[in-house]
Amino acid sequence: MPLKIAFQMDPIGAINIDADSTFRIAEEAQALGHELFYYTPDNLAYDEGRVVARGWPLSVRRQHGDHFSLGDEETVDLSDFDVVWLRQDPPFDMGYITTTHILDRLAPYTLVVNNPFWVRNYPEKLLVLDFPDLTPPTMIARDLQMLREFRDRHGDIILKPLYGNGGAGVFKLNQTDGNLASLHEMFTGISREPLIVQKFLPAVSAGDKRVILIDGEPIGAINRVPAKGETRSNMHVGGRPEKVDLTPRDMEICERIGPLLREKGQIFVGIDVIGDWLTEINVTSPTGIQELERFDGINVAGAIWDAISRRLAAAD
């Protein structure tokens, strides 16, 4: 049965249709006969008891430079939709958090993917704190002395903003690097948020694995290999995707975290694994669908819509 689906996302004109996961999800929904609507986060509003958005009916096509068409602009009541996708990229700032509060008010009429209450409470670098035995040594702190003591204990470290994304602002510092104080000064001058620091994992030179889970079940993985001279493996900063298989350790990690993701309505999740260690659980706007489909020949987007259909059927 055709569904009414809305996408809350960043401007669609700038996306890379060969890599963007939201585009692939929309493309598959259109192929299934569903009706698409698109709006940007700044056009979401709460209006006298209704959750509304100003946007456009959407159609997509896999054609470079001409990958979408929009209908006439209109303001819609999102409770009239079957599914709303929360798909804008971080930073996970107060603007982002406010959209999750507004979208919360669509329950139980509309399924929001991923569940905005738990997206708000489980951002990428915080949910891993529930699984300390699966993660490398980690500290979240703003105090410079505490950060120094962590580095004294663990040697080389990775320092990054707590609510960043795409590899932006990620630094590797060895035990004698004199830039820790300067970086701390820079970050704390920009925002009041703490930083996250983790023990550096040399295994990252062989790649940072992105494992995709659908409704708590692993469906496959890609390996992201850093560019020469880089520590960061994110594809946004030049990481190279490679085909890779799931290992017994990957499966162990997924078995541990999967039930929680399923319980909290996190239907599409991408976790990051370096060597044997879980480093992030990405719930806000995970990527990797198209690369996995190309490497493994599976319809990941189709599996996501199957999971959504099961959720909708269970709610009836």
Contacts in CASP RR format, 6 or more apart in sequence:
PFRMAT RR
TARGET T0000
AUTHOR 0000-0000-0000
METHOD contacts of the structure
MODEL  1
MPLKIAFQMDPIGAINIDADSTFRIAEEAQALGHELFYYTPDNLAYDEGR
VVARGWPLSVRRQHGDHFSLGDEETVDLSDFDVVWLRQDPPFDMGYITTT
HILDRLAPYTLVVNNPFWVRNYPEKLLVLDFPDLTPPTMIARDLQMLREF
RDRHGDIILKPLYGNGGAGVFKLNQTDGNLASLHEMFTGISREPLIVQKF
LPAVSAGDKRVILIDGEPIGAINRVPAKGETRSNMHVGGRPEKVDLTPRD
MEICERIGPLLREKGQIFVGIDVIGDWLTEINVTSPTGIQELERFDGINV
AGAIWDAISRRLAAAD
2 33 0 8 1.000
2 34 0 8 1.000
2 35 0 8 1.000
3 29 0 8 1.000
3 34 0 8 1.000
3 35 0 8 1.000
3 82 0 8 1.000
3 83 0 8 1.000
3 312 0 8 1.000
4 34 0 8 1.000
4 35 0 8 1.000
4 37 0 8 1.000
4 80 0 8 1.000
4 81 0 8 1.000
4 82 0 8 1.000
4 83 0 8 1.000
5 26 0 8 1.000
5 29 0 8 1.000
5 34 0 8 1.000
5 35 0 8 1.000
5 36 0 8 1.000
5 37 0 8 1.000
5 81 0 8 1.000
5 82 0 8 1.000
5 83 0 8 1.000
5 84 0 8 1.000
5 85 0 8 1.000
6 36 0 8 1.000
6 37 0 8 1.000
6 38 0 8 1.000
6 39 0 8 1.000
6 53 0 8 1.000
6 76 0 8 1.000
6 78 0 8 1.000
6 81 0 8 1.000
6 83 0 8 1.000
6 84 0 8 1.000
6 85 0 8 1.000
7 22 0 8 1.000
7 26 0 8 1.000
7 36 0 8 1.000
7 37 0 8 1.000
7 38 0 8 1.000
7 39 0 8 1.000
7 58 0 8 1.000
7 84 0 8 1.000
7 85 0 8 1.000
7 87 0 8 1.000
8 39 0 8 1.000
8 40 0 8 1.000
8 41 0 8 1.000
8 44 0 8 1.000
8 53 0 8 1.000
8 84 0 8 1.000
8 85 0 8 1.000
8 86 0 8 1.000
8 87 0 8 1.000
8 88 0 8 1.000
8 99 0 8 1.000
8 103 0 8 1.000
9 22 0 8 1.000
9 38 0 8 1.000
9 40 0 8 1.000
9 85 0 8 1.000
9 87 0 8 1.000
9 88 0 8 1.000
10 40 0 8 1.000
10 41 0 8 1.000
10 88 0 8 1.000
10 89 0 8 1.000
11 40 0 8 1.000
12 23 0 8 1.000
12 38 0 8 1.000
12 58 0 8 1.000
12 67 0 8 1.000
12 68 0 8 1.000
13 67 0 8 1.000
13 68 0 8 1.000
15 22 0 8 1.000
15 23 0 8 1.000
15 67 0 8 1.000
17 23 0 8 1.000
17 62 0 8 1.000
17 64 0 8 1.000
17 67 0 8 1.000
18 290 0 8 1.000
19 235 0 8 1.000
19 287 0 8 1.000
19 288 0 8 1.000
19 290 0 8 1.000
19 291 0 8 1.000
20 287 0 8 1.000
20 290 0 8 1.000
21 268 0 8 1.000
21 285 0 8 1.000
21 286 0 8 1.000
21 287 0 8 1.000
21 288 0 8 1.000
21 289 0 8 1.000
21 290 0 8 1.000
22 85 0 8 1.000
22 87 0 8 1.000
22 285 0 8 1.000
23 60 0 8 1.000
23 67 0 8 1.000
24 289 0 8 1.000
24 290 0 8 1.000
24 293 0 8 1.000
24 300 0 8 1.000
24 301 0 8 1.000
25 85 0 8 1.000
25 87 0 8 1.000
25 268 0 8 1.000
25 289 0 8 1.000
25 301 0 8 1.000
25 304 0 8 1.000
25 305 0 8 1.000
26 36 0 8 1.000
26 58 0 8 1.000
26 60 0 8 1.000
27 60 0 8 1.000
27 62 0 8 1.000
27 301 0 8 1.000
28 299 0 8 1.000
28 301 0 8 1.000
28 302 0 8 1.000
28 304 0 8 1.000
28 305 0 8 1.000
29 36 0 8 1.000
29 305 0 8 1.000
30 36 0 8 1.000
30 59 0 8 1.000
30 60 0 8 1.000
32 302 0 8 1.000
32 305 0 8 1.000
35 57 0 8 1.000
36 57 0 8 1.000
36 58 0 8 1.000
36 59 0 8 1.000
36 60 0 8 1.000
37 53 0 8 1.000
37 55 0 8 1.000
37 56 0 8 1.000
37 57 0 8 1.000
37 58 0 8 1.000
37 76 0 8 1.000
37 81 0 8 1.000
38 55 0 8 1.000
38 56 0 8 1.000
38 57 0 8 1.000
38 58 0 8 1.000
38 68 0 8 1.000
38 70 0 8 1.000
39 53 0 8 1.000
39 54 0 8 1.000
39 55 0 8 1.000
39 56 0 8 1.000
40 55 0 8 1.000
40 88 0 8 1.000
41 88 0 8 1.000
41 95 0 8 1.000
41 96 0 8 1.000
41 99 0 8 1.000
43 53 0 8 1.000
43 54 0 8 1.000
43 55 0 8 1.000
44 51 0 8 1.000
44 52 0 8 1.000
44 53 0 8 1.000
44 99 0 8 1.000
44 102 0 8 1.000
44 103 0 8 1.000
45 51 0 8 1.000
45 52 0 8 1.000
45 53 0 8 1.000
45 54 0 8 1.000
45 102 0 8 1.000
46 52 0 8 1.000
46 102 0 8 1.000
46 105 0 8 1.000
49 105 0 8 1.000
50 77 0 8 1.000
50 79 0 8 1.000
51 77 0 8 1.000
51 78 0 8 1.000
51 79 0 8 1.000
51 102 0 8 1.000
51 103 0 8 1.000
51 105 0 8 1.000
51 106 0 8 1.000
52 75 0 8 1.000
52 76 0 8 1.000
52 77 0 8 1.000
52 78 0 8 1.000
53 75 0 8 1.000
53 76 0 8 1.000
53 78 0 8 1.000
54 73 0 8 1.000
54 74 0 8 1.000
54 75 0 8 1.000
55 73 0 8 1.000
55 74 0 8 1.000
55 75 0 8 1.000
55 76 0 8 1.000
56 70 0 8 1.000
56 71 0 8 1.000
56 72 0 8 1.000
56 73 0 8 1.000
56 74 0 8 1.000
57 70 0 8 1.000
57 71 0 8 1.000
57 72 0 8 1.000
57 74 0 8 1.000
58 68 0 8 1.000
58 69 0 8 1.000
58 70 0 8 1.000
58 71 0 8 1.000
59 68 0 8 1.000
59 69 0 8 1.000
60 67 0 8 1.000
60 68 0 8 1.000
61 67 0 8 1.000
61 68 0 8 1.000
61 69 0 8 1.000
78 84 0 8 1.000
78 103 0 8 1.000
78 106 0 8 1.000
78 110 0 8 1.000
79 106 0 8 1.000
79 109 0 8 1.000
79 110 0 8 1.000
81 110 0 8 1.000
82 110 0 8 1.000
82 111 0 8 1.000
82 312 0 8 1.000
83 110 0 8 1.000
83 111 0 8 1.000
83 112 0 8 1.000
83 113 0 8 1.000
83 308 0 8 1.000
83 312 0 8 1.000
84 103 0 8 1.000
84 106 0 8 1.000
84 110 0 8 1.000
84 111 0 8 1.000
84 112 0 8 1.000
84 113 0 8 1.000
85 112 0 8 1.000
85 113 0 8 1.000
86 99 0 8 1.000
86 100 0 8 1.000
86 103 0 8 1.000
86 112 0 8 1.000
86 113 0 8 1.000
86 114 0 8 1.000
86 116 0 8 1.000
86 119 0 8 1.000
86 284 0 8 1.000
86 285 0 8 1.000
87 285 0 8 1.000
88 96 0 8 1.000
88 99 0 8 1.000
88 285 0 8 1.000
89 165 0 8 1.000
89 284 0 8 1.000
89 285 0 8 1.000
90 96 0 8 1.000
90 123 0 8 1.000
90 124 0 8 1.000
90 163 0 8 1.000
90 164 0 8 1.000
90 165 0 8 1.000
90 284 0 8 1.000
90 285 0 8 1.000
91 161 0 8 1.000
91 163 0 8 1.000
91 164 0 8 1.000
91 165 0 8 1.000
92 123 0 8 1.000
92 124 0 8 1.000
92 163 0 8 1.000
92 164 0 8 1.000
92 165 0 8 1.000
92 284 0 8 1.000
93 163 0 8 1.000
96 284 0 8 1.000
97 120 0 8 1.000
99 116 0 8 1.000
100 116 0 8 1.000
100 117 0 8 1.000
100 119 0 8 1.000
100 120 0 8 1.000
101 116 0 8 1.000
101 120 0 8 1.000
103 112 0 8 1.000
103 116 0 8 1.000
104 112 0 8 1.000
104 116 0 8 1.000
104 117 0 8 1.000
106 112 0 8 1.000
108 315 0 8 1.000
111 308 0 8 1.000
111 311 0 8 1.000
111 312 0 8 1.000
111 315 0 8 1.000
113 265 0 8 1.000
113 267 0 8 1.000
113 268 0 8 1.000
113 308 0 8 1.000
114 265 0 8 1.000
114 266 0 8 1.000
114 267 0 8 1.000
114 268 0 8 1.000
114 269 0 8 1.000
114 283 0 8 1.000
114 284 0 8 1.000
115 264 0 8 1.000
115 265 0 8 1.000
115 266 0 8 1.000
118 264 0 8 1.000
118 265 0 8 1.000
118 266 0 8 1.000
118 283 0 8 1.000
119 266 0 8 1.000
119 283 0 8 1.000
119 284 0 8 1.000
122 264 0 8 1.000
122 266 0 8 1.000
122 281 0 8 1.000
122 283 0 8 1.000
123 163 0 8 1.000
123 283 0 8 1.000
123 284 0 8 1.000
124 165 0 8 1.000
124 280 0 8 1.000
124 281 0 8 1.000
124 282 0 8 1.000
124 283 0 8 1.000
124 284 0 8 1.000
125 140 0 8 1.000
125 160 0 8 1.000
125 162 0 8 1.000
125 163 0 8 1.000
125 196 0 8 1.000
125 280 0 8 1.000
126 140 0 8 1.000
126 162 0 8 1.000
127 281 0 8 1.000
127 283 0 8 1.000
128 134 0 8 1.000
128 135 0 8 1.000
128 138 0 8 1.000
128 278 0 8 1.000
128 279 0 8 1.000
128 280 0 8 1.000
128 281 0 8 1.000
129 135 0 8 1.000
129 138 0 8 1.000
129 140 0 8 1.000
130 260 0 8 1.000
131 256 0 8 1.000
131 257 0 8 1.000
131 278 0 8 1.000
132 138 0 8 1.000
134 253 0 8 1.000
134 256 0 8 1.000
134 257 0 8 1.000
134 277 0 8 1.000
134 278 0 8 1.000
135 198 0 8 1.000
135 277 0 8 1.000
135 278 0 8 1.000
135 279 0 8 1.000
136 198 0 8 1.000
136 199 0 8 1.000
136 201 0 8 1.000
136 274 0 8 1.000
136 277 0 8 1.000
136 279 0 8 1.000
137 150 0 8 1.000
137 153 0 8 1.000
137 154 0 8 1.000
137 198 0 8 1.000
137 199 0 8 1.000
138 196 0 8 1.000
138 197 0 8 1.000
138 198 0 8 1.000
138 199 0 8 1.000
139 146 0 8 1.000
139 147 0 8 1.000
139 150 0 8 1.000
139 196 0 8 1.000
139 197 0 8 1.000
139 198 0 8 1.000
140 162 0 8 1.000
140 194 0 8 1.000
140 195 0 8 1.000
140 196 0 8 1.000
140 197 0 8 1.000
141 147 0 8 1.000
141 150 0 8 1.000
141 194 0 8 1.000
141 195 0 8 1.000
141 197 0 8 1.000
142 188 0 8 1.000
142 192 0 8 1.000
142 193 0 8 1.000
142 194 0 8 1.000
142 195 0 8 1.000
144 180 0 8 1.000
144 181 0 8 1.000
144 184 0 8 1.000
147 159 0 8 1.000
147 180 0 8 1.000
147 184 0 8 1.000
147 195 0 8 1.000
147 197 0 8 1.000
148 180 0 8 1.000
150 157 0 8 1.000
150 197 0 8 1.000
151 157 0 8 1.000
151 173 0 8 1.000
151 175 0 8 1.000
151 180 0 8 1.000
151 197 0 8 1.000
152 175 0 8 1.000
154 199 0 8 1.000
154 200 0 8 1.000
155 174 0 8 1.000
155 175 0 8 1.000
155 199 0 8 1.000
155 200 0 8 1.000
156 172 0 8 1.000
156 173 0 8 1.000
156 174 0 8 1.000
156 175 0 8 1.000
156 199 0 8 1.000
156 200 0 8 1.000
157 172 0 8 1.000
157 173 0 8 1.000
157 197 0 8 1.000
157 198 0 8 1.000
157 199 0 8 1.000
157 200 0 8 1.000
158 170 0 8 1.000
158 171 0 8 1.000
158 172 0 8 1.000
158 173 0 8 1.000
158 197 0 8 1.000
158 198 0 8 1.000
158 199 0 8 1.000
158 200 0 8 1.000
158 231 0 8 1.000
159 170 0 8 1.000
159 171 0 8 1.000
159 172 0 8 1.000
159 173 0 8 1.000
159 180 0 8 1.000
159 183 0 8 1.000
159 195 0 8 1.000
159 196 0 8 1.000
159 197 0 8 1.000
160 167 0 8 1.000
160 169 0 8 1.000
160 170 0 8 1.000
160 171 0 8 1.000
160 195 0 8 1.000
160 196 0 8 1.000
160 197 0 8 1.000
161 168 0 8 1.000
161 169 0 8 1.000
161 187 0 8 1.000
161 191 0 8 1.000
161 193 0 8 1.000
161 195 0 8 1.000
161 196 0 8 1.000
162 193 0 8 1.000
162 194 0 8 1.000
162 195 0 8 1.000
162 196 0 8 1.000
163 193 0 8 1.000
165 284 0 8 1.000
165 285 0 8 1.000
166 234 0 8 1.000
166 236 0 8 1.000
166 237 0 8 1.000
167 232 0 8 1.000
167 234 0 8 1.000
167 236 0 8 1.000
167 237 0 8 1.000
168 236 0 8 1.000
168 237 0 8 1.000
170 231 0 8 1.000
170 232 0 8 1.000
171 179 0 8 1.000
171 183 0 8 1.000
172 200 0 8 1.000
172 231 0 8 1.000
173 179 0 8 1.000
173 180 0 8 1.000
173 183 0 8 1.000
184 195 0 8 1.000
187 195 0 8 1.000
198 279 0 8 1.000
201 274 0 8 1.000
201 275 0 8 1.000
201 277 0 8 1.000
201 279 0 8 1.000
203 274 0 8 1.000
203 275 0 8 1.000
203 276 0 8 1.000
204 226 0 8 1.000
204 231 0 8 1.000
204 233 0 8 1.000
204 274 0 8 1.000
205 226 0 8 1.000
206 223 0 8 1.000
206 225 0 8 1.000
206 275 0 8 1.000
207 223 0 8 1.000
207 224 0 8 1.000
207 225 0 8 1.000
207 226 0 8 1.000
207 233 0 8 1.000
207 274 0 8 1.000
208 223 0 8 1.000
208 224 0 8 1.000
208 226 0 8 1.000
208 233 0 8 1.000
208 234 0 8 1.000
208 272 0 8 1.000
208 273 0 8 1.000
208 274 0 8 1.000
208 279 0 8 1.000
209 221 0 8 1.000
209 222 0 8 1.000
209 223 0 8 1.000
209 224 0 8 1.000
209 244 0 8 1.000
209 250 0 8 1.000
209 272 0 8 1.000
209 273 0 8 1.000
209 274 0 8 1.000
209 275 0 8 1.000
210 221 0 8 1.000
210 222 0 8 1.000
210 223 0 8 1.000
210 224 0 8 1.000
210 270 0 8 1.000
210 271 0 8 1.000
210 272 0 8 1.000
210 286 0 8 1.000
210 287 0 8 1.000
210 288 0 8 1.000
211 218 0 8 1.000
211 220 0 8 1.000
211 221 0 8 1.000
211 246 0 8 1.000
211 250 0 8 1.000
211 253 0 8 1.000
211 254 0 8 1.000
211 270 0 8 1.000
211 271 0 8 1.000
211 272 0 8 1.000
211 273 0 8 1.000
212 218 0 8 1.000
212 219 0 8 1.000
212 220 0 8 1.000
212 221 0 8 1.000
212 268 0 8 1.000
212 269 0 8 1.000
212 270 0 8 1.000
212 286 0 8 1.000
212 288 0 8 1.000
212 289 0 8 1.000
212 292 0 8 1.000
212 300 0 8 1.000
213 219 0 8 1.000
213 254 0 8 1.000
213 257 0 8 1.000
213 258 0 8 1.000
213 261 0 8 1.000
213 268 0 8 1.000
213 269 0 8 1.000
213 270 0 8 1.000
213 271 0 8 1.000
214 267 0 8 1.000
214 268 0 8 1.000
214 269 0 8 1.000
214 300 0 8 1.000
214 303 0 8 1.000
214 304 0 8 1.000
214 307 0 8 1.000
215 261 0 8 1.000
215 262 0 8 1.000
215 265 0 8 1.000
215 267 0 8 1.000
215 307 0 8 1.000
215 310 0 8 1.000
215 311 0 8 1.000
216 254 0 8 1.000
216 257 0 8 1.000
216 258 0 8 1.000
216 259 0 8 1.000
216 261 0 8 1.000
216 262 0 8 1.000
216 266 0 8 1.000
216 269 0 8 1.000
217 254 0 8 1.000
217 258 0 8 1.000
217 262 0 8 1.000
218 246 0 8 1.000
218 250 0 8 1.000
218 251 0 8 1.000
218 254 0 8 1.000
219 292 0 8 1.000
219 298 0 8 1.000
219 300 0 8 1.000
219 303 0 8 1.000
220 246 0 8 1.000
220 292 0 8 1.000
220 296 0 8 1.000
220 298 0 8 1.000
221 244 0 8 1.000
221 245 0 8 1.000
221 246 0 8 1.000
221 250 0 8 1.000
221 273 0 8 1.000
221 292 0 8 1.000
222 241 0 8 1.000
222 242 0 8 1.000
222 243 0 8 1.000
222 244 0 8 1.000
222 288 0 8 1.000
222 291 0 8 1.000
222 292 0 8 1.000
222 295 0 8 1.000
223 241 0 8 1.000
223 242 0 8 1.000
223 243 0 8 1.000
223 244 0 8 1.000
224 233 0 8 1.000
224 234 0 8 1.000
224 235 0 8 1.000
224 239 0 8 1.000
224 240 0 8 1.000
224 241 0 8 1.000
224 242 0 8 1.000
225 233 0 8 1.000
225 239 0 8 1.000
225 240 0 8 1.000
225 241 0 8 1.000
225 242 0 8 1.000
226 232 0 8 1.000
226 233 0 8 1.000
226 238 0 8 1.000
226 239 0 8 1.000
227 237 0 8 1.000
227 238 0 8 1.000
227 239 0 8 1.000
227 240 0 8 1.000
230 237 0 8 1.000
230 238 0 8 1.000
230 239 0 8 1.000
232 239 0 8 1.000
233 239 0 8 1.000
235 241 0 8 1.000
235 287 0 8 1.000
235 291 0 8 1.000
241 288 0 8 1.000
241 291 0 8 1.000
241 295 0 8 1.000
242 295 0 8 1.000
243 295 0 8 1.000
243 296 0 8 1.000
244 295 0 8 1.000
246 254 0 8 1.000
249 273 0 8 1.000
249 275 0 8 1.000
249 276 0 8 1.000
250 273 0 8 1.000
253 271 0 8 1.000
253 273 0 8 1.000
253 278 0 8 1.000
254 271 0 8 1.000
257 271 0 8 1.000
257 278 0 8 1.000
257 281 0 8 1.000
261 269 0 8 1.000
261 281 0 8 1.000
261 283 0 8 1.000
265 311 0 8 1.000
266 283 0 8 1.000
267 304 0 8 1.000
267 307 0 8 1.000
267 308 0 8 1.000
267 311 0 8 1.000
268 286 0 8 1.000
268 304 0 8 1.000
269 281 0 8 1.000
269 282 0 8 1.000
269 283 0 8 1.000
269 286 0 8 1.000
270 281 0 8 1.000
270 282 0 8 1.000
270 283 0 8 1.000
270 286 0 8 1.000
270 288 0 8 1.000
271 278 0 8 1.000
271 280 0 8 1.000
271 281 0 8 1.000
271 282 0 8 1.000
272 278 0 8 1.000
272 279 0 8 1.000
272 280 0 8 1.000
272 282 0 8 1.000
273 279 0 8 1.000
289 300 0 8 1.000
289 301 0 8 1.000
289 304 0 8 1.000
292 298 0 8 1.000
292 300 0 8 1.000
293 299 0 8 1.000
293 300 0 8 1.000
293 301 0 8 1.000
END
